[in-house]
Amino acid sequence: MKIMKFSPSEGVLKASVKSPEDLIVLSYVIEPGDKLTSYTRRKIEFGKEKEIKTVKLGVDVERVELSENAVSVSGKISESSDEDVPLHKYHTISIDLDTTFTLQKNSFLSYQIKAVRDSSIRSPKVFICVYESGYAIFYSVTNYSIRKVRELRENVSGKRFKSGGSELFFDKLGKALLDELGKDWDLFIVAGAGIYNERLKEKLGRSDIVYETVSYADTGLKELMGKDIINKKLEERAILNQKKKMDEYIKNISSGNEKYVYGVKNIDNKLKLSAVPEEALVSKDFIGGNKDLLSALDKSSAKIVIFNQQDESLYTLNSFGGIIVKFY
C-alpha cells in the first residue's frame, strides 16, 4: 500500500492500493461507522436523462465486502464533489488496485495499525535477471518501480552453450548473480531458456533463486510481468509461513498444551480468569463479527496474526472457530 498520510491519533488513513494483499488488509481495517472517501462512478439523473459520472464521494460505512479483486464499501453518501449527487442516498464504493482513498475512523486498533504499516513497507525488494546466451539484464523492483541496474554482454559465436565464449559469459553471469545474492533481496528471480536455467542451477547451487522461463532478454521482463510472477511468488511464501504457524499450534493442541485455547467462549473464560494472551491466530473470516474479543486481545497487547491466504491452514483455523489464542 502506498501511504500518503497515516495518523492513528487523528484516525486518518489516506493511501493507494498496490497489491491484492492490500485489499485483504482493508477488509478488516474499514468497519461500519467509519467514513470512506474516494472517486467513484455514480449514475446521475437530469429529468429523464441519465449520465454516469466520476465523482468524489464520502460514505458513512455500513457494510464491507471482500471479493477476489476489490473491497466493496457501502453506506449513505455524506459528502459529494458534485451538487447533482444527493446526500443520504446509498452508494457502494469499489476499492481495487490503484484506487486512492481516505479513511476516517474513531480509532485504530493496534493490530490494524500494524497491518497498515506492514502493508506500507511490504513493497518487496525484488531482483530480476533476464538473460539469453551472451546477454543479460539486471533489474531491481522496489517501491513499485522498476529500475535497470546493469547489462552484461559477451560475444558468443553461434548460440551453442559449450562454445568458449558462451562458457565465459555464463561464468561471468554466475559470479554477478552470486554478488547480487549477497544483498538484501526479498525475492530473487532468474529467467532464461530452460536449458540455460538448468546449467545455472548446477553452477550456482542455491535454493533461494526462483527460476522462470522466458524467450529473450529484451522481452523477458515484459513476459514476467504479464504472468504476474512477483505477486504469485510472494503469495507462495506467505502461504508457507502461514502453514508453519498453523502446524505449530496444531501440534501443541494435539499434545494437550493448555496454553493454546480455541473457540470464543473458551477464550473469553480464560480472559476472565486474568490469563494473559501472548499471540492469537485469527482467520480473516472471523474478524467482521467479533470486534469486542479482538479489542480485548488488542488491549492485552497480544500479537494478532491474521490468516488471509486461501489455503488448507486457513480452512483448518476456521474449523477451530476462526481463532486460536496462545496464552503465557
Backbone as numpy.savetxt, mean C-alpha at the origin, in Angstrom:
# Nx Ny Nz CAx CAy CAz Cx Cy Cz
1.05 7.11 -0.13 0.20 8.29 -0.13 1.09 9.53 -0.13
0.76 10.46 -0.99 1.49 11.71 -1.02 0.75 12.72 -0.14
1.39 13.13 0.94 0.72 13.98 1.93 1.12 15.44 1.75
0.13 16.30 1.60 0.35 17.74 1.53 0.27 18.37 2.92
-0.65 17.87 3.74 -0.77 18.36 5.12 -1.33 17.24 5.98
-0.72 17.04 7.15 -1.24 16.08 8.12 -1.02 16.65 9.51
-2.11 17.04 10.15 -2.05 17.62 11.49 -3.05 16.90 12.39
-2.62 15.83 13.08 -3.55 15.12 13.96 -4.18 16.03 15.02
-3.43 17.02 15.50 -3.98 17.92 16.53 -5.13 18.75 15.98
-5.07 19.09 14.70 -6.16 19.84 14.05 -7.19 18.90 13.43
-6.88 17.61 13.37 -7.78 16.65 12.75 -7.86 16.78 11.25
-6.74 17.16 10.61 -6.75 17.44 9.17 -5.75 16.55 8.43
-6.20 15.98 7.34 -5.33 15.25 6.42 -5.66 15.68 5.00
-4.66 16.21 4.30 -4.80 16.49 2.87 -3.77 15.66 2.15
-4.21 14.83 1.21 -3.29 13.89 0.58 -3.79 13.46 -0.78
-2.93 12.73 -1.49 -3.26 12.17 -2.80 -2.97 10.68 -2.77
-3.89 9.90 -3.32 -3.76 8.44 -3.32 -2.76 8.02 -4.39
-1.79 7.18 -4.00 -0.76 6.77 -4.93 -0.64 5.25 -5.10
-1.36 4.49 -4.31 -1.26 3.03 -4.44 -2.54 2.38 -3.93
-2.82 1.14 -4.34 -3.99 0.43 -3.81 -3.94 0.28 -2.30
-2.74 0.17 -1.73 -2.59 0.09 -0.28 -3.18 1.33 0.39
-3.02 2.48 -0.23 -3.54 3.72 0.34 -5.06 3.66 0.49
-5.72 3.03 -0.47 -7.18 2.92 -0.40 -7.61 2.11 0.81
-6.87 1.05 1.10 -7.19 0.23 2.27 -7.02 1.04 3.55
-5.92 1.79 3.62 -5.68 2.65 4.79 -6.84 3.63 4.97
-7.24 4.28 3.89 -8.30 5.28 3.98 -9.64 4.66 4.38
-9.85 3.39 4.04 -11.12 2.74 4.38 -11.31 2.61 5.88
-10.22 2.61 6.66 -10.41 2.59 8.11 -9.95 3.87 8.81
-9.52 4.85 8.03 -9.22 6.17 8.60 -10.44 7.09 8.44
-11.12 7.00 7.30 -12.34 7.79 7.07 -13.51 7.09 7.76
-14.25 7.83 8.58 -15.33 7.24 9.37 -16.56 8.14 9.36
-17.74 7.55 9.66 -18.94 8.37 9.81 -18.70 9.48 10.84
-19.16 10.68 10.49 -18.94 11.83 11.35 -17.82 12.73 10.86
-16.98 12.20 9.97 -15.91 13.01 9.38 -16.47 13.88 8.26
-15.65 14.80 7.79 -15.99 15.58 6.60 -14.93 15.34 5.55
-15.35 14.97 4.35 -14.43 14.71 3.25 -14.70 15.70 2.12
-13.64 16.30 1.60 -13.75 17.25 0.50 -12.85 16.82 -0.65
-13.42 16.82 -1.86 -12.63 16.44 -3.03 -13.37 16.88 -4.29
-12.65 16.87 -5.41 -13.30 17.10 -6.70 -14.03 15.83 -7.11
-15.23 15.99 -7.65 -16.06 14.85 -7.98 -17.00 15.22 -9.13
-17.60 14.22 -9.72 -18.55 14.44 -10.82 -19.96 14.47 -10.24
-20.74 15.47 -10.66 -22.10 15.63 -10.12 -23.05 16.04 -11.24
-24.20 15.38 -11.29 -25.22 15.74 -12.27 -25.97 16.98 -11.78
-26.02 17.99 -12.63 -26.68 19.25 -12.28 -27.83 19.49 -13.25
-28.98 19.86 -12.70 -30.17 20.08 -13.53 -30.42 21.57 -13.70
-30.68 21.96 -14.95 -31.07 23.34 -15.28 -32.44 23.27 -15.94
-33.48 23.35 -15.13 -34.82 23.17 -15.69 -34.96 21.74 -16.19
-35.19 21.60 -17.50 -35.29 20.26 -18.09 -33.95 19.73 -18.56
-32.94 20.58 -18.55 -31.61 20.18 -19.01 -30.79 19.58 -17.86
-29.92 18.64 -18.21 -29.03 18.02 -17.23 -27.60 18.07 -17.75
-26.69 18.32 -16.83 -25.27 18.40 -17.21 -24.44 17.77 -16.09
-23.43 17.00 -16.49 -22.52 16.43 -15.50 -21.27 17.30 -15.46
-20.98 17.83 -14.28 -19.86 18.75 -14.11 -18.90 18.23 -13.04
-17.64 18.65 -13.17 -16.66 18.38 -12.12 -16.68 19.54 -11.14
-17.00 19.24 -9.89 -17.10 20.28 -8.86 -16.37 19.83 -7.60
-16.03 20.78 -6.77 -15.42 20.47 -5.48 -16.53 20.42 -4.43
-16.69 19.24 -3.83 -17.75 19.06 -2.85 -17.18 18.58 -1.52
-17.85 18.99 -0.45 -17.57 18.43 0.87 -18.79 17.67 1.33
-18.59 16.46 1.85 -19.72 15.68 2.37 -19.48 15.33 3.83
-20.56 15.32 4.60 -20.51 14.83 5.97 -20.67 13.31 5.91
-19.62 12.60 6.24 -19.53 11.17 5.97 -20.56 10.38 6.78
-21.29 9.53 6.07 -22.23 8.60 6.72 -21.88 7.15 6.43
-21.29 6.90 5.27 -20.97 5.51 4.91 -19.67 5.47 4.12
-18.84 4.44 4.41 -17.56 4.25 3.72 -17.51 2.82 3.22
-17.25 2.63 1.93 -17.18 1.29 1.35 -15.91 1.16 0.51
-15.20 0.07 0.74 -13.98 -0.22 -0.02 -14.28 -1.24 -1.10
-13.95 -0.90 -2.34 -14.03 -1.87 -3.44 -12.62 -2.15 -3.92
-12.50 -2.89 -4.99 -11.17 -3.28 -5.47 -10.34 -2.07 -5.91
-10.99 -1.07 -6.48 -10.25 0.04 -7.07 -10.55 1.41 -6.47
-11.40 1.48 -5.46 -11.78 2.79 -4.94 -12.37 2.68 -3.54
-12.41 3.82 -2.85 -13.16 3.95 -1.60 -14.33 4.89 -1.89
-15.54 4.40 -1.68 -16.73 5.22 -1.90 -17.18 5.82 -0.57
-17.26 7.14 -0.54 -17.62 7.86 0.69 -18.92 8.61 0.44
-19.96 8.25 1.19 -21.29 8.82 0.96 -21.74 9.65 2.16
-22.50 10.70 1.85 -23.06 11.55 2.90 -23.73 12.76 2.29
-24.24 13.63 3.15 -24.92 14.83 2.68 -23.90 15.92 2.34
-24.17 16.63 1.26 -23.27 17.71 0.81 -23.33 18.87 1.81
-22.16 19.25 2.31 -22.08 20.38 3.25 -21.31 21.56 2.68
-20.69 21.35 1.53 -19.88 22.40 0.91 -19.85 22.17 -0.60
-19.92 23.24 -1.38 -19.90 23.10 -2.84 -19.23 24.31 -3.47
-18.43 24.04 -4.49 -17.78 25.12 -5.23 -18.69 25.69 -6.32
-19.84 25.05 -6.51 -20.76 25.46 -7.58 -22.12 25.78 -6.95
-22.60 26.99 -7.18 -23.87 27.41 -6.57 -25.06 26.63 -7.10
-24.87 25.93 -8.24 -25.97 25.14 -8.79 -26.11 23.78 -8.12
-25.17 23.43 -7.26 -25.25 22.17 -6.52 -25.87 22.46 -5.15
-27.07 21.96 -4.88 -27.72 22.26 -3.60 -27.06 21.52 -2.44
-27.02 22.17 -1.29 -26.48 21.54 -0.09 -27.51 20.58 0.51
-27.02 19.70 1.38 -27.84 18.76 2.16 -28.44 17.63 1.31
-28.04 17.55 0.04 -28.42 16.41 -0.79 -27.34 15.34 -0.65
-27.74 14.08 -0.87 -26.76 12.99 -0.75 -25.86 12.92 -1.99
-24.61 12.57 -1.74 -23.65 12.40 -2.84 -22.60 11.39 -2.40
-22.05 10.68 -3.37 -20.96 9.73 -3.11 -19.70 10.20 -3.82
-18.64 10.39 -3.05 -17.34 10.73 -3.61 -16.54 9.45 -3.76
-16.02 9.22 -4.95 -15.21 8.03 -5.21 -13.73 8.42 -5.16
-13.02 7.82 -4.21 -11.58 8.08 -4.08 -10.83 6.92 -4.73
-10.09 7.21 -5.78 -9.29 6.18 -6.43 -7.87 6.70 -6.63
-7.08 6.00 -7.43 -5.69 6.39 -7.62 -5.59 7.81 -8.16
-4.70 8.59 -7.58 -4.41 9.98 -7.94 -5.48 10.97 -7.50
-6.49 10.51 -6.76 -7.46 11.44 -6.19 -6.81 12.24 -5.05
-7.00 13.55 -5.09 -6.55 14.41 -3.99 -7.77 14.78 -3.15
-7.63 14.72 -1.84 -8.77 14.94 -0.95 -8.31 15.64 0.33
-9.27 16.21 1.04 -9.02 16.75 2.38 -10.00 16.09 3.35
-9.47 15.55 4.43 -10.29 14.88 5.45 -10.22 15.67 6.74
-11.38 15.95 7.32 -11.46 16.63 8.62 -12.11 15.68 9.62
-11.38 15.38 10.72 -11.88 14.48 11.75 -11.90 15.20 13.10
-12.75 14.71 14.01 -12.69 15.23 15.38 -11.37 14.82 16.03
-10.94 13.60 15.75 -9.66 13.13 16.30 -9.19 11.92 15.52
-7.88 11.74 15.47 -7.27 10.55 14.89 -6.83 9.62 16.02
-7.15 8.34 15.91 -6.61 7.36 16.86 -5.15 7.08 16.50
-4.43 6.56 17.48 -2.98 6.35 17.28 -2.69 5.43 16.10
-3.47 4.34 15.98 -3.20 3.41 14.88 -3.52 4.03 13.53
-4.49 4.97 13.51 -4.78 5.68 12.26 -3.65 6.63 11.90
-3.11 7.31 12.89 -1.97 8.21 12.66 -0.79 7.42 12.12
-0.53 6.27 12.75 0.59 5.43 12.30 0.36 4.94 10.88
-0.88 4.53 10.58 -1.18 4.02 9.23 -0.96 5.10 8.18
-1.40 6.33 8.49 -1.21 7.43 7.54 0.27 7.73 7.35
0.99 7.81 8.46 2.42 8.11 8.36 3.19 7.00 7.66
2.82 5.76 7.95 3.48 4.63 7.27 3.22 4.68 5.77
2.00 5.04 5.40 1.68 5.09 3.97 2.44 6.21 3.27
2.76 7.27 4.01 3.48 8.39 3.40 4.95 8.07 3.18
5.51 7.17 4.01 6.92 6.79 3.84 7.05 5.46 3.13
5.88 4.87 2.77 5.93 3.57 2.14 6.33 3.66 0.68
6.40 4.87 0.16 6.88 5.01 -1.21 8.21 4.27 -1.32
8.22 3.11 -1.96 9.39 2.24 -1.88 10.57 2.76 -2.70
11.75 2.42 -2.22 12.96 2.68 -3.00 13.23 1.44 -3.84
13.03 1.57 -5.13 13.11 0.41 -6.02 14.24 0.62 -7.03
15.06 -0.42 -7.19 16.10 -0.42 -8.22 15.63 -1.30 -9.37
15.80 -0.81 -10.59 15.44 -1.59 -11.78 16.60 -1.57 -12.77
17.00 -2.75 -13.20 17.96 -2.88 -14.29 17.27 -3.59 -15.44
17.22 -2.93 -16.59 16.73 -3.59 -17.81 17.92 -3.72 -18.75
18.06 -4.88 -19.36 19.29 -5.11 -20.12 19.06 -6.09 -21.27
20.00 -6.05 -22.19 20.16 -7.06 -23.22 21.66 -7.25 -23.37
22.09 -8.15 -24.20 23.53 -8.39 -24.35 24.22 -7.14 -24.88
25.12 -6.59 -24.09 25.89 -5.42 -24.49 25.33 -4.09 -24.05
24.14 -4.07 -23.44 23.53 -2.79 -23.08 22.62 -2.97 -21.87
22.82 -2.12 -20.86 21.98 -2.14 -19.66 21.66 -0.72 -19.22
20.48 -0.54 -18.67 20.06 0.75 -18.11 19.64 0.53 -16.66
20.15 1.37 -15.76 19.78 1.32 -14.35 18.82 2.47 -14.05
17.74 2.16 -13.34 16.78 3.17 -12.91 16.58 3.09 -11.39
16.27 4.23 -10.79 15.80 4.23 -9.41 14.38 4.78 -9.40
13.53 4.17 -8.58 12.15 4.61 -8.44 11.95 4.99 -6.98
11.82 6.28 -6.70 11.60 6.78 -5.34 10.62 7.93 -5.39
9.82 8.01 -4.31 8.83 9.10 -4.21 7.98 9.21 -5.48
7.64 8.03 -6.03 6.75 7.95 -7.18 7.31 8.58 -8.44
8.64 8.76 -8.50 9.26 9.28 -9.71 10.38 8.34 -10.15
10.62 8.29 -11.46 11.62 7.39 -12.04 12.80 8.22 -12.55
14.00 7.78 -12.19 15.20 8.49 -12.63 16.19 7.49 -13.21
16.72 7.82 -14.40 17.76 6.98 -14.99 19.07 7.24 -14.24
19.68 6.18 -13.72 20.89 6.31 -12.91 22.14 6.23 -13.77
22.17 5.24 -14.65 23.35 5.08 -15.51 23.04 4.12 -16.64
23.93 4.12 -17.63 23.87 3.15 -18.71 25.20 2.40 -18.74
25.13 1.15 -19.14 26.33 0.32 -19.25 26.35 -0.27 -20.66
27.45 -0.04 -21.38 27.54 -0.52 -22.76 28.85 -1.28 -22.95
28.80 -2.25 -23.84 30.00 -3.00 -24.22 29.79 -3.51 -25.64
30.79 -3.31 -26.49 30.69 -3.84 -27.85 30.65 -5.36 -27.80
29.63 -5.91 -28.41 29.46 -7.36 -28.42 29.34 -7.80 -29.87
30.25 -8.66 -30.32 30.18 -9.15 -31.69 29.09 -10.19 -31.78
28.13 -9.96 -32.67 26.97 -10.83 -32.72 26.17 -10.63 -31.45
25.42 -11.62 -31.05 24.67 -11.53 -29.80 24.82 -12.82 -29.02
25.87 -13.58 -29.32 26.02 -14.87 -28.68 26.64 -14.68 -27.32
26.04 -15.29 -26.35 26.43 -15.04 -24.97 27.88 -15.40 -24.69
28.41 -16.41 -25.34 29.74 -16.90 -24.99 30.86 -16.17 -25.72
30.52 -15.16 -26.51 31.58 -14.40 -27.15 32.34 -13.62 -26.09
33.62 -13.29 -26.40 34.44 -12.60 -25.42 33.85 -11.29 -24.97
33.33 -10.49 -25.93 32.74 -9.21 -25.58 31.53 -9.37 -24.68
30.73 -10.39 -24.97 29.54 -10.62 -24.17 29.90 -11.04 -22.75
30.90 -11.91 -22.62 31.36 -12.33 -21.29 31.84 -11.14 -20.48
32.60 -10.26 -21.14 33.11 -9.07 -20.46 31.95 -8.18 -20.01
30.95 -8.03 -20.87 29.80 -7.20 -20.52 29.08 -7.76 -19.30
28.85 -9.06 -19.28 28.11 -9.63 -18.16 28.93 -9.65 -16.87
30.24 -9.72 -17.00 31.09 -9.56 -15.81 30.93 -8.15 -15.23
30.98 -7.15 -16.12 30.82 -5.76 -15.68 29.42 -5.52 -15.10
28.42 -6.09 -15.77 27.05 -5.93 -15.29 26.88 -6.56 -13.92
27.42 -7.77 -13.76 27.33 -8.45 -12.47 27.97 -7.64 -11.35
29.15 -7.07 -11.62 29.84 -6.26 -10.61 29.03 -5.01 -10.27
28.48 -4.36 -11.30 27.69 -3.15 -11.07 26.43 -3.45 -10.25
25.81 -4.60 -10.53 24.61 -4.98 -9.77 24.95 -5.28 -8.32
26.07 -5.96 -8.08 26.48 -6.24 -6.71 26.76 -4.94 -5.95
27.34 -3.97 -6.63 27.56 -2.66 -5.99 26.23 -2.02 -5.58
25.25 -2.11 -6.46 23.93 -1.53 -6.16 23.23 -2.29 -5.04
23.43 -3.60 -4.99 22.80 -4.41 -3.95 23.27 -4.01 -2.55
24.43 -3.39 -2.48 24.94 -2.94 -1.19 24.23 -1.70 -0.67
23.37 -1.11 -1.48 22.63 0.08 -1.07 21.28 -0.31 -0.48
20.58 0.66 0.05 19.35 0.40 0.80 18.13 0.44 -0.13
17.90 -0.66 -0.86 16.75 -0.75 -1.75 15.66 -1.61 -1.11
14.40 -1.20 -1.28 13.28 -2.01 -0.80 12.98 -3.15 -1.76
13.25 -2.93 -3.03 12.97 -3.94 -4.05 14.02 -3.81 -5.14
14.55 -4.95 -5.59 15.65 -4.96 -6.56 15.23 -5.83 -7.73
15.00 -5.22 -8.89 14.47 -5.92 -10.06 15.51 -5.91 -11.18
15.76 -7.08 -11.74 16.64 -7.22 -12.90 15.82 -7.87 -14.01
15.78 -7.24 -15.17 14.91 -7.71 -16.24 15.65 -7.80 -17.56
15.63 -8.99 -18.15 16.25 -9.22 -19.45 15.70 -10.48 -20.06
16.36 -10.98 -21.09 15.93 -12.24 -21.71 16.12 -13.39 -20.73
15.25 -14.40 -20.83 15.27 -15.50 -19.89 16.61 -16.19 -19.76
17.29 -16.46 -20.89 18.57 -17.17 -20.86 19.64 -16.33 -20.16
19.59 -15.02 -20.34 20.56 -14.14 -19.68 20.27 -14.05 -18.18
18.99 -14.03 -17.83 18.63 -14.00 -16.41 19.19 -15.22 -15.68
19.09 -16.38 -16.32 19.59 -17.61 -15.69 21.10 -17.52 -15.47
21.79 -16.95 -16.44 23.24 -16.80 -16.30 23.59 -15.83 -15.16
22.84 -14.74 -15.06 23.08 -13.78 -13.99 22.76 -14.37 -12.61
21.69 -15.16 -12.53 21.36 -15.82 -11.26 22.53 -16.66 -10.79
23.11 -17.41 -11.73 24.25 -18.27 -11.41 25.46 -17.44 -11.01
25.67 -16.34 -11.71 26.84 -15.50 -11.46 26.73 -14.76 -10.13
25.54 -14.23 -9.82 25.37 -13.40 -8.64 25.05 -14.21 -7.38
24.29 -15.28 -7.54 23.98 -16.14 -6.40 23.25 -15.43 -5.28
22.34 -14.52 -5.61 21.62 -13.76 -4.60 20.13 -14.09 -4.64
19.54 -14.24 -3.46 18.12 -14.57 -3.37 17.24 -13.33 -3.26
17.85 -12.15 -3.12 17.07 -10.93 -2.92 16.87 -10.15 -4.22
17.07 -10.79 -5.35 16.84 -10.16 -6.65 15.58 -10.74 -7.27
14.72 -9.87 -7.77 13.53 -10.29 -8.51 13.87 -10.24 -10.00
13.79 -11.39 -10.67 14.10 -11.45 -12.10 12.81 -11.43 -12.91
12.78 -10.59 -13.93 11.64 -10.51 -14.83 12.15 -10.59 -16.26
11.27 -10.99 -17.16 11.64 -11.14 -18.57 11.12 -9.95 -19.38
12.03 -9.31 -20.11 11.66 -8.25 -21.06 12.40 -8.50 -22.36
11.96 -7.86 -23.42 12.54 -8.11 -24.74 13.81 -7.31 -24.98
13.76 -6.01 -24.70 14.89 -5.13 -25.00 15.10 -4.14 -23.87
16.32 -3.64 -23.75 16.63 -2.67 -22.71 15.85 -1.37 -22.91
15.78 -0.89 -24.15 15.13 0.39 -24.41 13.65 0.40 -24.04
12.99 -0.73 -24.23 11.55 -0.80 -23.97 11.23 -1.56 -22.68
12.27 -2.04 -22.00 12.06 -2.90 -20.83 11.30 -2.24 -19.70
11.63 -0.98 -19.42 10.95 -0.29 -18.32 9.46 -0.16 -18.59
9.12 0.18 -19.82 7.71 0.31 -20.19 6.99 -1.02 -20.04
7.67 -2.12 -20.42 7.07 -3.45 -20.26 6.79 -3.75 -18.80
7.75 -3.44 -17.93 7.58 -3.71 -16.50 6.44 -2.89 -15.91
6.39 -1.61 -16.26 5.34 -0.76 -15.73 3.97 -1.20 -16.23
3.94 -1.69 -17.46 2.68 -2.18 -18.01 2.16 -3.40 -17.26
3.08 -4.18 -16.69 2.70 -5.37 -15.92 2.51 -5.06 -14.44
2.71 -3.79 -14.04 2.54 -3.35 -12.64 3.39 -4.20 -11.69
4.62 -4.48 -12.11 5.48 -5.39 -11.36 5.78 -4.88 -9.96
6.05 -3.59 -9.81 6.46 -3.07 -8.50 5.38 -3.32 -7.45
4.15 -2.93 -7.73 3.07 -3.12 -6.76 2.83 -4.60 -6.47
2.93 -5.44 -7.50 2.69 -6.87 -7.31 3.74 -7.49 -6.39
5.01 -7.12 -6.58 6.08 -7.70 -5.77 6.01 -7.18 -4.33
5.68 -5.92 -4.14 5.53 -5.38 -2.79 4.35 -6.03 -2.08
3.30 -6.32 -2.82 2.14 -7.00 -2.24 2.50 -8.41 -1.81
3.29 -9.12 -2.63 3.73 -10.46 -2.26 4.53 -10.43 -0.96
5.37 -9.42 -0.80 6.17 -9.29 0.42 5.27 -9.02 1.62
4.26 -8.16 1.44 3.34 -7.85 2.53 2.56 -9.08 2.95
2.16 -9.90 1.97 1.43 -11.14 2.27 2.32 -12.09 3.07
3.59 -12.18 2.71 4.52 -13.05 3.44 4.67 -12.59 4.89
4.81 -11.29 5.10 4.94 -10.76 6.47 3.68 -11.01 7.28
2.52 -10.86 6.63 1.25 -11.12 7.29 1.14 -12.58 7.70
1.56 -13.48 6.83 1.50 -14.92 7.12 2.41 -15.28 8.30
3.61 -14.71 8.34 4.53 -15.00 9.44 3.93 -14.60 10.78
3.31 -13.42 10.81 2.69 -12.94 12.04 1.54 -13.83 12.46
0.71 -14.24 11.50 -0.42 -15.10 11.80 0.04 -16.46 12.30
1.08 -17.02 11.69 1.62 -18.31 12.11 2.09 -18.26 13.56
2.72 -17.14 13.94 3.19 -16.97 15.32 2.02 -17.02 16.30
0.94 -16.32 15.97 -0.22 -16.26 16.87 -0.93 -17.61 16.95
-1.10 -18.27 15.82 -1.77 -19.57 15.80 -0.97 -20.59 16.62
0.33 -20.56 16.51 1.19 -21.47 17.27 0.97 -21.29 18.76
0.90 -20.05 19.22 0.72 -19.78 20.64 -0.68 -20.13 21.12
-1.69 -19.86 20.30 -3.06 -20.23 20.67 -3.18 -21.75 20.76
-2.58 -22.46 19.80 -2.65 -23.92 19.78 -1.97 -24.55 20.98
-0.93 -23.89 21.48 -0.19 -24.43 22.63 -0.82 -24.03 23.96
-1.93 -23.28 23.90 -2.64 -22.90 25.12 -2.07 -21.69 25.83
-1.30 -20.89 25.14 -0.72 -19.68 25.74 -1.84 -18.68 26.04
-2.09 -18.43 27.33 -3.21 -17.59 27.74 -3.00 -16.11 27.48
-1.81 -15.73 27.04 -1.56 -14.33 26.70 -2.25 -13.94 25.40
-2.60 -14.94 24.60 -3.21 -14.69 23.29 -4.72 -14.92 23.40
-5.49 -13.85 23.21 -6.93 -13.89 23.44 -7.65 -13.42 22.17
-8.71 -14.13 21.78 -9.46 -13.73 20.59 -10.95 -13.65 20.92
-11.66 -12.93 20.08 -13.09 -12.72 20.30 -13.34 -11.48 21.13
-14.32 -10.68 20.72 -14.57 -9.39 21.38 -14.90 -9.56 22.86
-15.77 -10.51 23.20 -16.18 -10.69 24.59 -15.00 -11.08 25.47
-14.18 -12.02 24.99 -13.03 -12.47 25.78 -12.01 -11.34 25.97
-11.81 -10.56 24.92 -10.85 -9.45 25.01 -11.37 -8.38 25.96
-12.68 -8.07 25.88 -13.28 -7.09 26.79 -13.11 -7.53 28.24
-13.37 -8.80 28.50 -13.24 -9.32 29.87 -11.80 -9.19 30.37
-10.86 -9.47 29.50 -9.45 -9.37 29.87 -9.08 -7.92 30.19
-9.58 -7.00 29.39 -9.31 -5.58 29.63 -9.93 -5.09 30.93
-11.12 -5.61 31.27 -11.79 -5.23 32.52 -11.01 -5.69 33.74
-10.19 -6.73 33.56 -9.34 -7.22 34.65 -8.02 -6.46 34.72
-7.95 -5.36 33.95 -6.77 -4.48 33.90 -5.55 -5.14 33.27
-5.79 -6.18 32.47 -4.68 -6.77 31.71 -4.21 -5.75 30.68
-2.90 -5.74 30.43 -2.32 -4.75 29.53 -2.04 -5.38 28.16
-2.69 -4.88 27.11 -2.45 -5.44 25.77 -1.13 -4.97 25.19
-0.43 -5.90 24.55 0.84 -5.56 23.90 0.65 -5.31 22.41
-0.10 -6.20 21.76 -0.27 -6.12 20.31 -1.60 -6.74 19.94
-2.21 -6.21 18.88 -3.47 -6.76 18.39 -3.41 -6.95 16.89
-3.78 -8.15 16.44 -3.96 -8.38 15.01 -5.42 -8.11 14.70
-5.67 -7.21 13.77 -7.03 -6.78 13.48 -7.30 -6.90 11.99
-8.37 -7.60 11.64 -8.78 -7.72 10.24 -9.38 -6.40 9.76
-9.10 -6.06 8.52 -9.70 -4.85 7.94 -11.22 -4.93 7.95
-11.77 -6.16 7.95 -13.21 -6.34 7.97 -13.80 -6.11 9.36
-12.95 -6.12 10.38 -13.40 -5.98 11.77 -13.56 -4.51 12.17
-12.82 -3.64 11.50 -12.64 -2.27 11.98 -13.93 -1.46 12.03
-14.73 -1.55 10.97 -15.87 -0.65 10.83 -16.80 -0.58 12.02
-17.20 -1.73 12.57 -18.21 -1.72 13.63 -17.68 -1.91 15.03
-16.39 -1.74 15.22 -15.80 -2.04 16.53 -14.87 -0.93 17.02
-15.30 0.31 16.82 -14.45 1.44 17.16 -14.18 1.53 18.66
-15.17 1.18 19.50 -14.99 1.30 20.95 -13.86 0.41 21.43
-13.82 -0.84 20.96 -12.76 -1.75 21.38 -11.41 -1.28 20.85
-11.39 -0.85 19.61 -10.13 -0.36 19.04 -9.64 0.89 19.78
-10.58 1.74 20.19 -10.19 2.93 20.95 -9.60 2.54 22.29
-10.19 1.52 22.94 -9.67 1.05 24.23 -8.26 0.49 24.08
-8.05 -0.29 23.03 -6.71 -0.83 22.77 -5.74 0.29 22.45
-6.23 1.25 21.69 -5.40 2.39 21.30 -4.95 3.18 22.52
-5.86 3.43 23.46 -5.53 4.17 24.68 -4.57 3.40 25.57
-4.57 2.08 25.43 -3.66 1.24 26.22 -2.28 1.14 25.58
-2.09 1.87 24.47 -0.80 1.90 23.75 -0.44 0.56 23.13
-1.45 -0.27 22.87 -1.18 -1.53 22.18 -0.81 -1.25 20.72
0.09 -2.04 20.20 0.43 -1.94 18.78 -0.66 -2.64 17.99
-1.31 -1.92 17.10 -2.40 -2.49 16.31 -1.89 -2.78 14.90
-1.94 -4.05 14.53 -1.47 -4.50 13.21 -2.69 -4.82 12.36
-2.88 -4.07 11.30 -4.04 -4.28 10.43 -3.71 -5.32 9.37
-4.52 -6.36 9.29 -4.39 -7.35 8.21 -5.28 -6.89 7.06
-4.66 -6.52 5.94 -5.46 -6.03 4.81 -5.15 -6.72 3.50
-4.25 -7.72 3.52 -3.95 -8.47 2.30 -4.91 -9.65 2.17
-5.53 -9.78 0.98 -6.49 -10.86 0.76 -5.75 -12.18 0.60
-5.50 -12.85 1.70 -4.85 -14.16 1.62 -5.40 -15.05 2.72
-4.84 -16.24 2.84 -5.33 -17.21 3.81 -5.22 -16.70 5.24
-4.19 -15.90 5.51 -4.01 -15.37 6.87 -5.17 -14.46 7.27
-5.65 -13.66 6.33 -6.79 -12.79 6.63 -8.03 -13.63 6.92
-8.25 -14.67 6.13 -9.41 -15.54 6.36 -9.30 -16.24 7.71
-8.09 -16.65 8.07 -7.87 -17.29 9.36 -8.19 -16.33 10.50
-7.71 -15.09 10.38 -7.98 -14.09 11.42 -9.48 -13.84 11.53
-10.17 -13.76 10.41 -11.62 -13.56 10.44 -12.33 -14.72 11.13
-11.78 -15.93 10.99 -12.39 -17.09 11.64 -12.25 -17.03 13.16
-11.33 -16.21 13.66 -11.17 -15.98 15.10 -11.93 -14.73 15.54
-12.85 -14.27 14.72 -13.63 -13.10 15.08 -13.07 -11.80 14.59
-11.98 -11.87 13.82 -11.40 -10.66 13.24 -10.39 -9.96 14.11
-10.15 -10.47 15.32 -9.18 -9.82 16.20 -8.57 -10.83 17.18
-7.26 -10.76 17.33 -6.54 -11.53 18.35 -5.62 -10.55 19.06
-5.66 -10.56 20.39 -4.83 -9.64 21.17 -3.81 -10.42 21.97
-2.59 -9.96 21.91 -1.51 -10.51 22.73 -1.33 -9.59 23.94
-1.48 -10.16 25.13 -1.33 -9.39 26.36 0.05 -9.64 26.97
0.49 -8.68 27.77 1.76 -8.85 28.49 1.60 -9.93 29.55
